[in-house]
């Protein structure tokens, strides 16, 4: 939801493509991962260690969001860019919390079929 709100603010403010693309990309990746878990495709595609993929997605997204949204807040060409940057930074914090919580649940000594 935060990615969608940031995307809509960046889109409405007609800001630079990097802001809109990053928020939109994170929104799409999150929806796809949610659908994978909802449809239980993570059980069928057992060759991929899904919790670790989720952690890597969250860490990479947090890194990109921190850089791009800090630029959006610092430059703030208009109020839409500023609001999108604030929501993007909030999403960055949520991504870091998600990465930490999921990483703490991962047990590397168990077989992949049980995760």
C-alpha positions in Angstrom: 0.0 0.0 0.0 2.9 2.4 0.8 4.5 1.7 -2.6 1.2 2.4 -4.3 0.7 5.7 -2.5 4.3 6.7 -3.2 3.8 5.7 -6.9 0.6 7.7 -7.1 2.2 10.8 -5.6 5.2 10.6 -7.9 3.0 10.0 -10.9 0.7 13.0 -10.0 3.6 15.3 -9.4 5.1 14.5 -12.9 8.4 13.9 -11.2 11.5 12.3 -12.7 11.2 8.8 -14.1 13.5 7.2 -11.4 11.1 8.1 -8.6 8.0 6.7 -10.4 9.8 3.7 -11.8 11.2 2.6 -8.5 7.9 2.9 -6.6 6.1 1.1 -9.4 8.7 -1.6 -9.6 8.6 -2.2 -5.8 4.8 -2.3 -6.0 4.8 -4.9 -8.8 7.5 -7.1 -7.1 5.6 -7.1 -3.8 2.4 -8.0 -5.5 4.1 -10.9 -7.4 5.7 -12.3 -4.2 2.4 -12.0 -2.4 0.7 -13.9 -5.3 3.4 -16.6 -5.2 2.7 -17.2 -1.5 -1.0 -16.9 -1.8 -1.2 -19.5 -4.6 1.3 -21.7 -2.8 3.7 -21.6 -5.7 6.6 -21.5 -3.3 5.8 -25.1 -2.4 5.8 -26.2 -6.1 9.0 -24.3 -6.9 11.1 -25.8 -4.2 14.4 -25.2 -6.0 14.3 -21.5 -4.8 14.8 -20.7 -1.1 11.8 -18.3 -0.9 12.4 -16.8 2.5 15.9 -15.8 1.5 14.6 -14.3 -1.8 12.1 -12.3 0.2 14.9 -11.0 2.4 17.1 -10.1 -0.6 14.2 -8.3 -2.2 13.6 -6.3 1.0 17.2 -5.3 1.4 17.7 -4.3 -2.2 14.4 -2.4 -2.2 15.3 -0.6 1.0 18.7 0.4 -0.4 17.3 1.8 -3.6 14.3 3.5 -1.8 16.7 5.2 0.7 18.8 6.7 -2.1 16.0 7.7 -4.5 13.5 9.0 -1.8 16.2 11.0 0.0 16.8 12.8 -3.3 13.1 13.3 -3.7 12.8 14.8 -0.2 15.9 17.0 -0.6 15.1 18.3 -4.1 11.3 18.5 -3.6 10.4 20.1 -6.8 6.7 20.2 -5.6 4.5 18.9 -2.8 3.8 15.7 -4.7 7.5 14.8 -4.9 7.9 15.6 -1.2 4.9 13.4 -0.2 6.1 10.6 -2.4 9.5 10.8 -0.9 8.2 10.7 2.6 6.0 7.7 1.8 9.0 6.1 0.0 11.2 6.5 3.1 8.4 5.0 5.2 8.4 2.1 2.8 12.1 1.8 3.2 11.8 1.4 7.0 9.1 -1.2 6.5 11.3 -3.1 4.0 14.2 -3.1 6.6 11.8 -4.4 9.3 10.5 -7.1 7.0 14.0 -8.2 6.1 15.1 -8.4 9.7 11.9 -10.3 10.8 12.0 -12.8 8.0 15.8 -13.3 8.4 15.4 -14.1 12.1 12.8 -16.8 11.2 15.0 -18.5 8.6 16.6 -21.8 9.8 19.4 -22.7 7.5 19.9 -26.1 9.0 16.5 -27.4 8.0 15.7 -28.9 4.6 14.1 -26.6 2.0 10.8 -28.4 1.8 10.0 -27.5 5.4 10.3 -23.7 5.0 
